[in-house]
Amino acid sequence: MSVEESSPLAGTGRDDPERSMRSKLVIIGVALVFVMVAYAYVGTRDRSIDVEDPALISQQQEDGLICCMLTYEHDGEQFLLVVTRELEGEFRRVVFRVMEFDDDGAPREINAIGSPFDGVLPTRFSVVDQTAYVPLDGSGGAGIWTVDVSDPAWPEDAGFTETGEGPTRQLAARGDVLAINHTDEIAVLDISDRYQAEIISRFEQPVSGVVTMKMVDSWLIINDAVNDEFRIYDLTAPRSPEMLLSHRNPDGPGELEFDFGTADAEDRLNQTAIPSRYLDYAVSGDIVYLAASDLGLRLLDISDPESPVILGEMELPDRAVRVELQGDRLFVLGASTGNVEQLTYSIHALDISEPLDPALVDTINGILSEPGIQVLTVEEERLFLGLYESILVFDAGD
């Protein structure tokens, strides 16, 4: 698979120097964060993951790349919503899947629908009330694909809203407000009419297109992996967003350089878990827990948004690439070198009942998988890990 084939900008004009520079930066960012260009080769290869741990409830392979997933409660019953994308082709079919749980806690697909047009991979979606919003960027434009999940057994395509130009991978929604990222801007939408989203404002962001977005109350919180910057925007007045906080990683490696292809396992690790770079985050009160690769878990105090303070780091045995919060438990996905084709992943469970003094409770070791997207989701008793085409479910109880 070539860079051009994997790029959401393939087929667009390249005469404008500024556009060309933006395109190159986005391509580099996408490759670095998701590591899909060098490793997403296709075919019938067995990508099953061998895990021997008593916490493992189930594992299964899907027909497509695991892009993002979250749990969804409907009429007192829990479901797992999973977005996948086919592996072959320039733009590829995105599939929205609904799974219910067997008595042993294993997910089982009950229905699925395909996107209205082929696209590149989304990496975060949201559900508000009984409506799912999925970022979709491809042959039909860039924007929001709306899915009605009022009857989880029969998800329905509720339409597509174009929101801008340039790649979009993530969105975040809460209440009646939704934010979606593009190459150099964020579009804010009113979703009070769940099926007729309306753009009400836009604001610029540093040229990137590769971010992690979450909504916490009226805050839109963004980690920009390309510019290595953590930002918070106040959307209390969504028609007039304001930046509250901007924190640049003082230990970051600076401008990104990427060489497609790897010579050894250390190269693969460096491309999946870029050294000294912020890769993900979780927020609990005034404390942000940053997955900071080989720096470990970094604690950032945001009680004064104008002057965020680094409180320190918790050292981990591998590189922190993803974090997910559930109550007073913080789950950290770590990555380290593996064998000739795979990396080794671990899941660290931390007790943060003392927020400034996280304590390691347990670790699941030895999860071998090809480099690529890592998806981590947790609900009260279960932790869901998506690696390549596999979904692994672990017992996350005490």
C-alpha positions as CSV (number, residue, x, y, z in Angstrom):
1,M,0.0,0.0,0.0
2,S,1.5,3.3,-1.0
3,V,1.4,6.6,0.9
4,E,-0.9,8.1,-1.6
5,E,-3.3,5.2,-1.4
6,S,-3.5,5.4,2.3
7,S,-3.8,9.2,2.4
8,P,-7.2,11.0,2.7
9,L,-5.7,13.6,0.4
10,A,-5.1,11.2,-2.5
11,G,-6.6,12.6,-5.7
12,T,-6.7,16.3,-4.5
13,G,-4.8,19.1,-6.2
14,R,-1.3,19.8,-5.2
15,D,-0.6,23.1,-7.0
16,D,-1.1,25.3,-3.9
17,P,2.2,25.3,-1.8
18,E,0.4,25.9,1.4
19,R,-2.0,23.1,0.7
20,S,0.8,20.8,-0.2
21,M,2.6,21.5,3.0
22,R,-0.5,20.9,5.0
23,S,-1.1,17.7,3.1
24,K,2.5,16.4,3.8
25,L,2.1,17.2,7.5
26,V,-1.2,15.4,7.8
27,I,0.2,12.4,5.9
28,I,3.2,12.3,8.3
29,G,1.0,12.7,11.3
30,V,-1.4,10.0,10.3
31,A,1.4,7.6,9.6
32,L,3.1,8.3,12.9
33,V,0.1,8.0,15.1
34,F,-1.6,5.1,13.5
35,V,1.3,3.3,11.9
36,M,-1.0,1.9,9.2
37,V,1.1,2.6,6.1
38,A,4.0,0.4,7.0
39,Y,2.0,-2.5,8.5
40,A,-1.5,-2.6,7.1
41,Y,-0.8,-5.2,4.4
42,V,-3.8,-7.3,3.5
43,G,-4.8,-10.9,2.7
44,T,-5.9,-13.9,4.5
45,R,-3.1,-13.9,7.1
46,D,-4.0,-15.2,10.6
47,R,-3.9,-12.2,12.9
48,S,-5.3,-13.9,16.0
49,I,-3.8,-12.9,19.3
50,D,-2.6,-15.5,21.8
51,V,-3.2,-14.3,25.4
52,E,-3.0,-16.4,28.5
53,D,-4.3,-14.4,31.4
54,P,-7.1,-15.3,33.9
55,A,-8.7,-11.9,33.4
56,L,-9.4,-12.6,29.7
57,I,-13.1,-13.2,29.1
58,S,-13.1,-13.6,25.3
59,Q,-11.3,-12.6,22.1
60,Q,-12.6,-12.6,18.6
61,Q,-11.6,-11.5,15.1
62,E,-13.7,-9.1,13.1
63,D,-13.9,-8.8,9.3
64,G,-12.1,-5.5,9.2
65,L,-9.8,-3.1,11.1
66,I,-11.0,-2.2,14.6
67,C,-11.2,1.6,14.4
68,C,-13.1,2.6,17.6
69,M,-15.7,1.3,20.0
70,L,-17.7,2.2,23.1
71,T,-20.4,0.7,25.3
72,Y,-24.0,1.8,25.0
73,E,-26.9,1.2,27.4
74,H,-30.4,0.8,26.1
75,D,-33.4,-0.1,28.3
76,G,-31.1,-1.4,31.0
77,E,-29.1,-3.6,28.6
78,Q,-25.5,-3.1,27.6
79,F,-24.3,-3.2,24.0
80,L,-20.9,-2.8,22.4
81,L,-20.8,-0.5,19.4
82,V,-17.8,-1.1,17.1
83,V,-16.7,0.8,14.0
84,T,-14.5,-1.1,11.6
85,R,-13.1,-0.5,8.2
86,E,-12.2,-2.9,5.4
87,L,-8.5,-3.4,4.7
88,E,-8.4,-3.3,0.9
89,G,-8.8,-0.3,-1.4
90,E,-8.0,3.4,-1.5
91,F,-11.2,4.5,0.3
92,R,-12.7,1.6,2.1
93,R,-16.1,0.7,3.5
94,V,-16.7,1.8,7.1
95,V,-19.0,-0.5,9.0
96,F,-21.0,0.3,12.2
97,R,-21.5,-2.9,14.2
98,V,-23.8,-3.6,17.2
99,M,-22.9,-6.4,19.6
100,E,-24.8,-7.8,22.6
101,F,-23.2,-9.8,25.4
102,D,-23.5,-13.5,26.1
103,D,-23.9,-14.7,29.6
104,D,-20.1,-15.1,30.0
105,G,-19.6,-11.5,28.9
106,A,-18.4,-12.2,25.4
107,P,-19.7,-9.8,22.7
108,R,-21.7,-11.2,19.8
109,E,-22.7,-9.2,16.7
110,I,-26.4,-8.9,16.2
111,N,-26.4,-6.4,13.2
112,A,-24.3,-4.0,11.2
113,I,-24.7,-1.4,8.5
114,G,-22.2,0.1,6.1
115,S,-21.3,3.8,5.6
116,P,-23.1,5.7,2.8
117,F,-19.8,6.0,1.0
118,D,-16.3,4.6,1.4
119,G,-13.8,6.5,3.6
120,V,-10.6,6.5,5.6
121,L,-10.5,5.3,9.1
122,P,-12.3,7.1,11.9
123,T,-10.8,6.8,15.4
124,R,-13.4,8.2,17.8
125,F,-17.2,8.5,17.7
126,S,-19.9,9.6,20.1
127,V,-23.4,8.6,21.1
128,V,-25.9,11.1,22.4
129,D,-29.3,9.8,23.6
130,Q,-30.0,7.2,20.9
131,T,-28.0,8.6,18.1
132,A,-24.4,7.7,17.1
133,Y,-22.2,10.3,15.3
134,V,-19.3,8.8,13.3
135,P,-16.6,10.9,11.5
136,L,-16.5,10.0,7.9
137,D,-14.0,11.2,5.3
138,G,-13.9,9.8,1.8
139,S,-15.4,9.7,-1.6
140,G,-18.5,11.6,-0.6
141,G,-17.0,14.4,1.5
142,A,-15.8,14.9,5.0
143,G,-18.2,15.2,7.9
144,I,-20.6,13.3,10.2
145,W,-22.4,10.0,9.5
146,T,-25.4,9.8,11.8
147,V,-26.7,6.4,12.9
148,D,-30.0,5.8,14.7
149,V,-29.6,3.2,17.5
150,S,-33.0,3.7,19.1
151,D,-33.4,0.0,18.3
152,P,-29.9,-1.5,18.7
153,A,-30.9,-4.6,16.9
154,W,-31.7,-2.5,13.8
155,P,-29.3,0.4,13.5
156,E,-30.4,2.8,10.7
157,D,-28.5,5.2,8.5
158,A,-29.8,8.7,9.5
159,G,-27.9,10.7,7.0
160,F,-24.6,12.5,6.4
161,T,-23.6,16.1,7.2
162,E,-20.6,17.6,5.5
163,T,-18.6,19.8,7.9
164,G,-15.5,20.9,6.1
165,E,-12.5,20.2,4.0
166,G,-9.5,18.1,4.9
167,P,-9.1,14.9,6.9
168,T,-11.4,14.2,9.8
169,R,-10.8,11.2,12.2
170,Q,-12.4,12.3,15.4
171,L,-15.4,14.0,16.9
172,A,-16.7,14.5,20.4
173,A,-20.3,15.2,21.5
174,R,-22.1,16.0,24.7
175,G,-25.6,17.3,25.2
176,D,-26.6,19.4,22.2
177,V,-23.0,20.2,21.1
178,L,-20.7,18.3,18.8
179,A,-17.2,19.2,17.7
180,I,-15.4,17.6,14.8
181,N,-11.8,18.2,13.7
182,H,-10.4,18.9,10.2
183,T,-6.9,19.7,9.0
184,D,-6.6,23.2,10.5
185,E,-10.0,23.9,12.1
186,I,-12.6,22.6,14.5
187,A,-16.3,22.8,13.4
188,V,-18.9,23.1,16.2
189,L,-22.4,21.9,15.6
190,D,-25.8,22.1,17.3
191,I,-27.3,18.6,17.4
192,S,-30.4,19.5,19.4
193,D,-32.2,18.1,16.3
194,R,-30.4,14.7,16.5
195,Y,-30.7,14.0,12.8
196,Q,-30.2,17.5,11.4
197,A,-26.8,18.8,12.8
198,E,-26.2,22.5,12.1
199,I,-22.8,24.1,12.0
200,I,-22.8,27.1,14.3
201,S,-19.1,28.1,14.6
202,R,-15.6,27.3,13.5
203,F,-12.2,28.0,15.0
204,E,-8.7,27.5,13.9
205,Q,-6.3,24.9,15.3
206,P,-2.6,24.4,14.5
207,V,-2.3,22.5,11.2
208,S,-2.5,18.8,12.2
209,G,-5.6,16.9,11.6
210,V,-4.4,14.2,14.0
211,V,-5.9,14.8,17.5
212,T,-7.6,13.1,20.3
213,M,-10.9,14.8,21.3
214,K,-13.1,14.4,24.3
215,M,-15.9,16.5,25.8
216,V,-15.9,17.0,29.6
217,D,-19.0,19.1,30.6
218,S,-18.6,22.2,28.5
219,W,-14.9,21.7,27.8
220,L,-13.6,20.4,24.5
221,I,-10.2,18.8,25.3
222,I,-7.7,18.1,22.6
223,N,-4.4,16.3,22.5
224,D,-2.6,17.2,19.3
225,A,-0.1,14.4,18.6
226,V,1.6,16.2,15.7
227,N,2.3,19.5,17.4
228,D,2.7,17.7,20.8
229,E,0.3,20.1,22.5
230,F,-2.6,19.7,24.9
231,R,-5.4,22.3,24.7
232,I,-8.8,23.0,26.3
233,Y,-11.6,25.1,24.7
234,D,-14.6,26.4,26.5
235,L,-17.8,25.7,24.6
236,T,-20.2,27.1,27.2
237,A,-21.2,29.5,24.4
238,P,-20.7,27.2,21.4
239,R,-21.2,30.0,18.9
240,S,-18.2,31.8,20.5
241,P,-15.6,29.1,21.6
242,E,-12.7,30.3,23.7
243,M,-9.4,28.7,24.4
244,L,-8.8,28.2,28.1
245,L,-5.5,26.3,28.1
246,S,-2.6,25.5,25.9
247,H,0.2,23.3,27.2
248,R,3.1,22.3,25.0
249,N,5.2,19.2,26.0
250,P,8.5,20.7,27.3
251,D,10.2,17.3,26.7
252,G,8.9,16.7,23.2
253,P,11.2,15.7,20.4
254,G,10.2,18.7,18.2
255,E,9.4,18.4,14.5
256,L,8.3,15.0,13.4
257,E,10.4,13.0,10.9
258,F,9.1,9.8,9.5
259,D,10.7,7.2,7.3
260,F,8.1,4.7,5.9
261,G,9.3,1.3,6.7
262,T,11.3,-0.1,9.6
263,A,14.6,-1.8,10.0
264,D,13.9,-3.6,13.3
265,A,11.6,-3.9,16.3
266,E,12.9,-0.8,17.9
267,D,11.9,1.2,14.8
268,R,8.4,-0.2,14.9
269,L,8.1,0.7,18.5
270,N,9.3,4.2,17.9
271,Q,6.7,4.7,15.2
272,T,3.9,3.3,17.3
273,A,4.9,5.0,20.6
274,I,6.8,8.1,19.5
275,P,9.4,8.8,22.3
276,S,8.7,11.6,24.7
277,R,5.4,12.6,23.0
278,Y,1.9,13.0,24.4
279,L,-0.2,10.2,22.8
280,D,-3.4,10.1,24.9
281,Y,-5.0,11.5,28.1
282,A,-7.7,11.1,30.7
283,V,-9.1,13.8,32.9
284,S,-10.2,13.5,36.5
285,G,-11.1,16.7,38.2
286,D,-8.2,19.1,38.0
287,I,-5.7,16.4,37.1
288,V,-4.9,15.2,33.5
289,Y,-3.2,11.9,33.2
290,L,-1.1,12.0,30.0
291,A,0.1,8.9,28.2
292,A,3.6,10.2,27.4
293,S,5.3,7.2,25.8
294,D,8.7,6.5,27.4
295,L,8.2,9.4,29.9
296,G,5.5,7.2,31.4
297,L,2.3,8.6,32.9
298,R,2.6,12.4,33.3
299,L,0.4,14.3,35.7
300,L,-0.7,17.8,34.7
301,D,-2.5,20.1,37.1
302,I,-5.1,22.3,35.2
303,S,-6.7,23.9,38.2
304,D,-5.4,27.2,36.9
305,P,-5.9,27.0,33.1
306,E,-3.7,29.9,32.5
307,S,-0.7,28.2,34.2
308,P,-0.9,24.4,34.0
309,V,1.7,22.7,36.1
310,I,3.4,19.4,35.5
311,L,3.3,17.5,38.8
312,G,5.5,14.7,37.8
313,E,5.6,11.3,36.1
314,M,4.9,7.7,37.1
315,E,7.5,5.4,35.5
316,L,6.1,2.3,33.7
317,P,7.9,-0.7,32.4
318,D,6.9,0.0,28.8
319,R,5.7,3.0,26.8
320,A,2.4,4.5,27.6
321,V,0.2,4.8,24.5
322,R,-3.4,4.8,25.7
323,V,-5.3,5.6,28.9
324,E,-8.9,5.1,30.0
325,L,-10.5,6.1,33.2
326,Q,-13.2,4.3,35.2
327,G,-14.0,5.6,38.6
328,D,-10.8,5.5,40.7
329,R,-9.2,3.1,38.3
330,L,-6.9,4.2,35.5
331,F,-6.0,1.7,32.8
332,V,-2.8,2.4,30.8
333,L,-2.0,0.5,27.6
334,G,1.8,0.1,27.3
335,A,3.8,-1.0,24.3
336,S,7.3,-2.5,24.0
337,T,9.4,-4.4,21.5
338,G,8.1,-7.8,20.5
339,N,9.2,-10.4,17.9
340,V,10.1,-9.9,14.2
341,E,6.6,-8.7,13.2
342,Q,4.8,-7.8,16.4
343,L,4.9,-5.5,19.4
344,T,4.2,-6.5,23.0
345,Y,1.3,-4.7,24.7
346,S,0.4,-4.7,28.4
347,I,-2.5,-3.3,30.3
348,H,-1.6,-1.6,33.7
349,A,-4.4,-1.0,36.2
350,L,-3.7,1.9,38.5
351,D,-5.5,3.0,41.7
352,I,-6.0,6.8,41.6
353,S,-8.1,7.2,44.7
354,E,-5.1,9.3,45.8
355,P,-5.1,11.4,42.6
356,L,-1.5,12.6,43.0
357,D,-0.1,9.2,44.0
358,P,-1.3,6.6,41.5
359,A,-0.5,3.1,42.5
360,L,-0.1,0.0,40.3
361,V,-2.7,-2.6,41.2
362,D,-2.3,-5.2,38.4
363,T,-0.8,-5.8,35.0
364,I,-1.8,-8.0,32.1
365,N,1.3,-8.9,30.2
366,G,2.4,-10.5,26.9
367,I,-0.3,-9.4,24.4
368,L,1.4,-9.7,21.0
369,S,0.0,-7.9,18.0
370,E,1.0,-6.2,14.8
371,P,1.6,-2.4,15.2
372,G,-1.3,-0.2,14.4
373,I,-4.4,1.4,16.0
374,Q,-5.0,0.6,19.6
375,V,-8.5,1.0,20.9
376,L,-9.1,1.0,24.7
377,T,-12.6,1.2,26.2
378,V,-13.8,0.3,29.7
379,E,-17.1,0.1,31.6
380,E,-17.8,-1.0,35.1
381,E,-16.7,-4.6,35.0
382,R,-15.2,-5.1,31.5
383,L,-12.3,-3.7,29.6
384,F,-12.3,-3.8,25.8
385,L,-9.1,-3.8,23.8
386,G,-9.0,-3.5,20.0
387,L,-5.8,-4.5,18.2
388,Y,-5.8,-4.7,14.4
389,E,-8.8,-7.1,13.7
390,S,-9.1,-8.5,17.2
391,I,-11.4,-7.5,20.1
392,L,-10.2,-8.7,23.5
393,V,-12.5,-8.5,26.6
394,F,-11.0,-8.5,30.1
395,D,-12.5,-8.6,33.6
396,A,-12.0,-5.1,35.0
397,G,-13.6,-5.8,38.3
398,D,-11.8,-5.6,41.7
